Amino acid sequence: MATSARRGEDERVVLGLLESVEQDGATSQRRLAAELGIAVGLVNAYLNRCIQKGLVKVTHAPARRYAYYLTPQGFIEKSRLSLEYLTYSFKFFRQAKLDCLNVFEAARARGIARVALDGVSDIAEIATICGRETDIEIVAIVDEETTLERFAGIPIVRNYDAIAGRIDGLIVTDLGSTQGTIKAAVERFGAERVLVPSLLQTASGNGKDVP
């Protein structure tokens, strides 16, 4: 299920990239990164992948910049991804909401009242929605790669030091490098203070440490 979640996140980024290129092919990679909530380096990687697949073409523009535009194949792929993403989003949201509610219930059972989310993602956004239905406070979202300062109304910090002493537990919402994130979180906060939605449990490789 975690692989499916990462695939959905990957397709979301590609779809957002194709839509942005269609609207304004001269948009800088830094602006694309801000719009998509990912690092500039990842934007470059996704653009190169789209170019290699024949979905996007690039031309030189003034001031040492580049202009991107969709190929006919790119328009077809954007339409396909739009339809797939709508279908996937509905199923993903339903499962992710149930998982997040279970995580918050597990947090309450462990006496956790203040948490941080680890990773900007669709699951993080759903977790903030679920958090409003509980008495558990989401203090911040930890993400060192995003260029955003806030996500879903929650402030973003770059590392664990920024939330030291401010939280009782951590909820992993990272879709990109889930296993590494869980390992780092457990080393810092302890297994009992780290919670993982079941959508990501397969990536953790250690189901006993998650609710």
Phi, psi and omega in degrees: 000327179294322177299319178297321179296317180293323178296320178296320178295319179298314180292328177298317180294316179299315179299314179298323179294313180297321179295319180294319178296320179297320183284320182204095183291349181265003180299136181289158178295328178294321178290321176301319180299318179295319181293322184270347180073032179230170181289153180301321179300323178290323176302314179299319180294317179294319178298315179298321178295318179294324178294316180296328180278356180080018180272332183226141172244154183234140176229156177286142178235168179301162176060039176057033179250174179235151176242136182245147174212154182282141172274169175305321177295326178295320177296319179296316180295322179298318179295318180296314181295324179300313180293315180296319184292323178297316179294313181296319184300320181296313180293318182295315181299316181298314180290317182295323179296317178298316179299315182293321177298320177296322179295317179294324177294319177296321178298316180298319180295334180268005179078022180270124183247336181230128183229164168239151172264146181244097178118122174283123182193178175298322179295322178299318179297317179294323178298323179293326177293314180294326181299330180290343179269002181236177177259019177265131183269130172267109187283317185197170172242129180266123177198115183273350185261326184294151176267356181287152175260334177220153177216125182054034178083001182255134178295147180253135174242162187265342183205172182293331181302328183288345180244008180302128179079358183256347184230160175257342182198171183228135176251122180282125179230016182280120179267347187273312182225063189302311184298315179295322179294317179298316180300313181295321181293317180295321178297326183275317189249345183093148186300324183289344181256002180246125181240144184227124175303144185298337174303332183255003186295325180300322180289336183288329181068014182207073186301338183291343183265004182239157182293000000 
